[in-house]
Amino acid sequence: MSVDVDDGMSIEDCVDRINKGLKHPTVRFLRQHMLKAGCPVWVQLFQAVNCRREGFGGGYFSGQGIKICCNHMSTQDEINQVLIHELVHAYDDCRVKNIDWSDCAQHACSEIRANHLSGDCHLKRELLRGFLNKIGGHEPECVKRRALKSVQQNPYCSGAEAKKAVEKVWDICYNDTYPFEKAP
C-alpha cells in the first residue's frame, strides 16, 4: 500500500504542530518528569513521518523515539493526543529501564497506562469514535479495548495471549497513575 501524502497534513505543517504541541501543559509535565527520572529527552525524540498503516496516529519506538504519522493527522488536538500517549510509553520505557516490548504483560501495562493517562478515553473522544454505549463507566472499558487492540498488534502476542496479559496486569497498571497524582 502506498502512502498518499495528500491525506492529513504535510510534514512541514506537522512539524509546526508538533512544536506547538510541545508547549501543551501535559506534554511539558511528562517531559519534565522524564528529565527528573533521568530519562533522555533528546532533540530527535519526536519525528514527523508519513505512515502506511491505516488508523495509526503514531508510535513510540524504544531507542528511536516517537513518530507522528502526519498523513493521518488533521488537527492540533490529534497531534497533542498522540504526543501525550506516546510520551507515557517513553516514560514507562525509561522508568522500567527498557521495557521488553516482546513481553505481552509489560507491553499491556504500558498500553493500559497510556490509554488511561493520555485522555484517549475521555467521553468526547469515545463519542467521536461511536463507541459510547453508556455514559457512566465507559472509560475503563475503552482503556481495556484500546490496550487489547494495541497488544494484539505485537507479533509476540497472539489474540489470546494479549487478552490474558491485559487481564493479568489490569488492576496494577490501571491504578498506576505515576507521575500524575491521579489520571488527568
C-alpha positions in Angstrom: 0.0 0.0 0.0 1.5 3.4 -0.9 1.4 6.4 1.3 -0.9 9.2 -0.1 0.8 12.3 1.1 -2.3 14.3 0.2 -4.1 12.9 3.1 -3.8 14.5 6.5 -1.2 17.3 6.8 2.2 18.0 5.2 5.4 17.2 7.1 6.1 20.9 7.4 2.7 21.7 8.9 3.1 18.6 11.2 6.5 19.7 12.4 5.0 23.1 13.3 2.1 21.5 15.1 4.4 19.1 17.0 6.4 22.1 18.1 3.2 23.8 19.2 2.2 20.5 21.0 5.4 20.6 23.0 4.0 23.6 24.8 0.9 21.7 25.9 0.8 21.5 29.7 0.5 17.7 29.8 3.3 17.2 27.3 5.5 19.6 29.3 4.6 17.8 32.5 5.6 14.4 31.1 8.8 15.7 29.6 9.8 17.4 32.9 9.2 14.1 34.8 11.2 12.2 32.3 14.1 14.5 32.9 13.7 14.2 36.7 13.7 10.4 36.3 17.0 10.6 34.3 15.3 9.8 31.0 16.8 11.3 27.9 14.5 13.8 26.1 16.8 14.2 23.1 16.2 16.6 20.3 15.1 13.9 17.8 12.7 12.3 20.2 9.8 13.5 18.0 9.8 12.7 14.3 7.2 13.8 11.7 6.7 11.0 9.2 4.2 9.6 6.7 2.9 6.2 7.7 1.5 3.3 5.7 -0.7 1.6 8.3 -4.2 3.0 8.3 -5.6 4.2 11.6 -2.2 4.5 13.1 -1.5 8.0 14.6 2.0 7.4 15.7 4.1 5.2 17.9 6.9 5.0 20.4 10.0 3.0 19.3 12.4 2.2 22.1 15.8 3.9 21.4 14.4 5.6 18.3 11.8 8.0 19.7 8.2 9.0 18.9 7.0 9.0 15.3 3.9 11.1 14.5 2.0 10.0 11.4 1.4 13.3 9.7 -0.6 11.9 6.9 -3.1 10.6 9.4 -3.3 13.9 11.4 -5.7 16.8 10.7 -5.9 18.8 13.9 -3.7 20.1 16.7 -5.8 18.1 19.2 -4.9 14.9 17.4 -1.2 15.7 17.5 -1.3 16.6 21.2 -3.1 13.4 21.9 -0.5 11.3 20.2 2.3 13.2 21.8 0.8 12.6 25.3 0.0 8.9 24.7 3.5 8.1 23.3 5.3 10.1 26.0 3.6 7.8 28.5 5.2 4.9 26.7 8.6 6.7 26.6 8.3 7.5 30.3 7.4 3.8 31.1 10.3 2.5 29.0 12.7 4.7 30.9 11.1 4.1 34.4 11.3 0.3 33.9 14.7 0.7 32.4 13.9 -0.5 28.9 10.6 -2.4 28.7 10.8 -5.8 27.0 8.2 -4.9 24.3 8.1 -8.6 23.3 6.8 -9.4 26.8 3.0 -9.2 26.4 2.4 -8.3 30.1 4.9 -5.4 30.0 3.5 -4.1 26.7 -0.1 -4.4 28.1 0.8 -2.5 31.2 2.2 0.4 29.2 -0.8 0.4 26.8 -3.2 0.5 29.8 -1.3 3.4 31.3 -1.0 5.3 28.0 -4.7 5.0 27.2 -5.8 5.8 30.7 -3.4 8.7 31.4 -3.5 10.4 28.0 -7.2 11.1 27.9 -7.7 8.8 24.9 -10.8 7.5 26.5 -12.5 10.7 27.6 -16.2 11.0 26.9 -15.7 13.3 23.9 -13.3 11.0 22.1 -15.5 8.0 22.6 -18.5 9.9 21.2 -16.5 10.9 18.2 -15.4 7.2 17.6 -19.0 6.0 18.0 -18.1 3.7 20.9 -20.2 5.1 23.7 -22.7 2.5 24.9 -23.2 4.1 28.3 -22.4 7.4 30.0 -21.0 6.1 33.3 -18.2 3.6 33.4 -17.2 3.9 29.7 -13.6 4.9 30.5 -12.2 1.6 31.8 -14.0 -0.3 29.0 -12.4 2.0 26.5 -8.9 1.7 28.1 -9.2 -2.1 28.0 -10.5 -2.2 24.4 -7.7 0.1 23.1 -4.9 -1.6 25.1 -6.0 -5.0 23.9 -6.1 -3.8 20.3 -2.5 -2.4 20.6 -1.1 -5.5 22.3 -2.7 -7.7 19.6 -0.6 -5.9 17.0 2.5 -7.1 18.8 3.9 -10.1 16.8 4.9 -11.8 20.0 1.3 -11.7 21.4 -1.5 -13.8 19.9 -5.1 -12.7 20.4 -5.5 -15.0 23.4 -2.1 -14.1 24.9 -2.8 -10.4 24.5 -6.2 -10.7 26.3 -4.6 -12.8 29.1 -1.8 -10.2 29.5 -4.2 -7.3 29.7 -6.4 -9.1 32.3 -3.3 -10.1 34.3 -1.9 -6.6 34.8 -5.1 -4.6 34.6 -5.6 -3.7 38.3 -1.9 -2.8 39.0 -1.4 -0.8 35.7 -4.8 0.9 35.6 -4.3 2.2 39.1 -0.7 3.2 38.4 -1.0 6.9 37.6 2.6 7.9 38.2 3.9 10.6 37.6 0.4 12.1 37.8 -1.3 12.2 41.2 -4.4 10.9 39.5 -5.5 10.2 35.9 -5.9 13.5 34.1 
